[in-house]
Amino acid sequence: MNRLVFDFCGATLEALGSGALHWPAARTLVVSDLHLGKCARGAATGGAALPPYDTRETLARLARDIAATEPERVICLGDSFDSVAIGAALPSEERARIAALQTGRDWIWIEGNHDPGHVGAGGTHLETWAQAPLAFRHITVPASDAGEVSGHYHPKARILLRGRALSRACFLMDSERLMLPAYGAYTGGLWTHSATLSRLMGPGAEVILCGERPARLPMPRAEARRA
């Protein structure tokens, strides 16, 4: 498995190439923004009629990461479902797959803005969850204590490599907060050089690019406006 080991606020973590975060000492796997049922909900509300394979692909990726890391706990950092109602509306095969992944492990659904209530799936539903030195929530809080792990923004980075532009989903990290990429298939993203992410992340922030060889680089930021 492709992974990059790094330290964050006293915890040794692994950024997986898939976009999952592994905390070996706590036997915990963390994913964010699965958006299960995204294509089905979009088609039902008049959006693009994409093939409804996103949930199947996302769950297959998650199953591979669980098999590789053997966690005792899985934390889903919000927006796990594209709406509160979609969890119960998923095909029985996909709901059974979720139940199978949950079997024998502690499963925590953090509430997101898309799924702010009980989503009709097993596990524990919480607003936040913490185990020192880390705290997990869906959306970063500007005045949060060091060690916050969040999602929501779907960060992705664009860099120049040997004269060619490279775009990847990415983790974002500064001295106090760690932001995960979207894990779900067919999810969009927000560029790290956007004003929002440039404002949220502190000096010295870095990205860890997802992919076959996760790479740690300085965070691409918005250029300062000239006077």
Steps between C-alpha positions, in 0.01 A plus 500: 500500500622849413528715810697791640586503871498838677465648848216733592453654846668207673334220299676291236264464206494352150349677202383230259508557127123443490434804721444305823688579821639218715588545868685177579545555876122546542411223248285761324425570132348838410325599176304811408227606260403165353177654360341157462200515270616822331418392144166347595393814686615724216300304243191503724512878536547575129879502490730322258403136446836348588532120537422419867831327563655760730387334823618159384842637401540695825409201717737275305786745562410518868492121525853483358629756749333319789650169390845659476496684834275270712361782716300449817328833434384681187411869515305656212544878525160616379321523167526123493160499329392759247185560705349371824230306312731337245645254755174312533432532124821331384458163325494205741831373359677824590342519846611141561852592392510783753375265774769247412774763522369604844499148641746449785619859523402829658344716230450874552296720267587867558211724398555715191309777329351251252414242769432690825290223653476123533557348157334164549825304528657322796775651708518805724388845381685794657570866437865463603725228639834536677785287622807688617682659334248518211142624458281413201219709346355572158578870457806669646440753778725807466568519874540124548769351719806342338443148374177556307427259212221599260366472145224688314708708257616218269848657461698443184826648378637608165879502467751530219727198459766505228305761312168314517198577717405223744167501686429269792267470797706565810526517877560847644701548818637782711623503861146471645259350248491214252244497220416183307413477129163372382506120490189446289502432128378784275550767765631840400749708693624840609844612387752567773573837340138608556452795731308280745772239553781754483331688782429191713845344494782650705856589399711208387198293396568195285313264272528125466398407148289186456586237240737212446785686668371744763725806506540772763548853367449863605136601460431689174335826604323794343741761380494824694329783312722781385434842645 
